[in-house]
């Protein structure tokens, strides 16, 4: 009985420690490297063959101008549209996607009016069979949108003008 009680106490202690390690943080700007400052928000015009994304440096406002093809792929309206954006972590159980700084983002959420669309970020292989995702895909100079279509990947890379 004493041994069982001791074992239960140890198991509860381990469960508590494991749970406290995975407790969600209030700060959505989790650093890639501990104790590193967050990068400055994007500022300026980012251009691709399918349109532009303009950031004003406030970390939330975006003006997009997508052509018809990119609009259909993302579900966002074509032409010039003003909205908001946030970079997301991707699915992190048990809480799902959370706001993160762009250098660790796996997704970009753009909201135009009442339309909210989440697009993966990453770079597709040349044959489209695989894609690279993870930290440092989005940089101060590049935002690669990763599109999935018919079991293939392709990237639309927006580069700072």
C-alpha positions in Angstrom: 0.0 0.0 0.0 2.8 2.4 0.9 4.6 1.5 -2.3 1.5 2.2 -4.4 1.0 5.5 -2.7 4.6 6.6 -3.4 4.2 5.5 -7.0 1.0 7.5 -7.4 2.7 10.6 -5.9 5.6 10.3 -8.3 3.2 9.8 -11.3 1.2 12.9 -10.3 4.4 14.9 -9.9 5.5 13.8 -13.4 2.1 14.6 -14.9 2.2 18.1 -13.3 5.7 18.8 -14.6 4.8 17.6 -18.1 1.6 19.7 -18.1 3.4 22.8 -16.9 5.9 22.4 -19.7 3.2 22.5 -22.3 1.0 25.2 -20.7 0.1 27.7 -23.4 1.9 31.0 -23.2 0.1 34.3 -23.2 2.8 35.8 -25.4 2.0 34.9 -29.0 5.4 36.2 -30.0 7.3 33.1 -29.0 11.0 33.5 -29.9 12.7 31.1 -32.3 15.9 31.4 -30.2 15.4 32.0 -26.5 15.9 35.6 -25.5 16.2 36.9 -29.0 14.2 40.0 -30.0 11.3 39.7 -32.4 12.1 40.9 -35.9 10.5 44.1 -37.0 7.2 43.7 -38.8 7.2 43.7 -42.6 7.2 47.2 -44.2 6.9 48.0 -47.8 5.7 46.3 -51.0 6.3 42.6 -51.7 5.8 41.5 -55.3 5.2 38.2 -57.1 4.1 37.3 -60.6 0.6 37.0 -59.2 0.2 40.3 -57.4 1.4 42.4 -54.5 1.2 42.6 -50.7 1.9 45.9 -49.1 2.7 46.2 -45.4 2.7 49.5 -43.4 5.0 48.3 -40.6 2.3 48.1 -37.9 2.3 44.3 -37.8 -1.4 44.0 -38.7 -2.5 46.0 -41.8 -2.1 44.6 -45.3 -3.1 45.8 -48.7 -3.2 42.9 -51.2 -3.7 43.1 -55.0 -4.0 39.5 -56.3 -4.6 38.4 -59.9 -7.6 36.1 -60.7 -5.5 32.9 -60.4 -4.1 33.7 -57.0 -7.5 34.9 -55.8 -9.1 31.6 -56.8 -6.3 29.6 -55.2 -6.5 31.5 -51.9 -10.2 32.3 -51.8 -9.5 36.0 -51.4 -11.0 38.6 -53.7 -8.9 39.9 -56.7 -7.8 43.4 -57.1 -6.7 45.8 -54.4 -8.1 45.0 -51.0 -7.3 46.3 -47.5 -7.3 44.0 -44.5 -5.3 42.5 -41.7 -2.8 39.7 -41.4 -1.2 37.5 -38.7 1.5 34.9 -38.9 0.5 31.6 -37.3 2.3 28.6 -35.8 0.4 25.9 -37.6 -1.5 23.3 -35.6 0.0 22.9 -32.2 -2.1 20.5 -30.1 -4.0 21.0 -27.9 -4.5 24.7 -28.8 -4.3 24.8 -32.6 -2.6 27.7 -34.4 -1.4 30.6 -32.4 0.0 34.0 -33.3 3.8 33.9 -33.7 6.5 36.0 -35.1 7.1 35.6 -38.8 10.5 33.8 -38.7 8.9 30.8 -37.0 5.5 30.9 -38.9 4.0 28.0 -40.8 0.9 29.9 -41.9 -0.2 33.4 -42.9 -3.8 34.4 -42.1 -5.3 37.2 -44.1 -8.6 38.8 -43.3 -10.4 40.9 -45.8 -13.8 42.1 -44.5 -15.5 39.0 -43.1 -13.3 36.6 -45.2 -10.5 34.9 -43.3 -8.1 32.7 -45.2 -5.1 30.8 -43.9 -2.3 30.0 -46.4 0.7 27.8 -45.6 4.1 29.3 -46.0 7.0 27.3 -47.5 8.9 26.5 -50.6 7.9 23.7 -53.0 10.4 21.5 -54.8 10.8 22.0 -58.6 8.7 18.9 -59.4 6.0 19.9 -56.8 6.1 16.6 -55.1 7.5 17.9 -51.8 7.7 21.1 -49.9 10.0 22.7 -47.3 8.3 24.3 -44.3 9.5 25.5 -40.9 11.5 28.3 -39.4 13.0 31.0 -41.5 10.8 30.4 -44.6 9.5 33.9 -44.1 12.2 36.5 -44.0 12.3 40.3 -44.0 12.8 40.1 -47.8 10.6 37.1 -48.7 7.2 35.6 -48.1 6.6 32.3 -49.8 3.0 31.2 -50.0 2.7 27.4 -50.3 -0.3 26.3 -52.3 -1.6 22.7 -52.4 -3.6 21.6 -55.4 -4.3 18.1 -56.8 -1.7 16.5 -54.5 1.0 18.9 -55.8 2.7 21.8 -54.1 3.8 25.1 -55.7 5.1 28.3 -54.2 4.3 31.9 -55.0 7.2 33.9 -53.6 6.6 37.5 -52.7 9.9 39.4 -52.6 10.4 42.9 -51.2 10.6 45.5 -53.9 
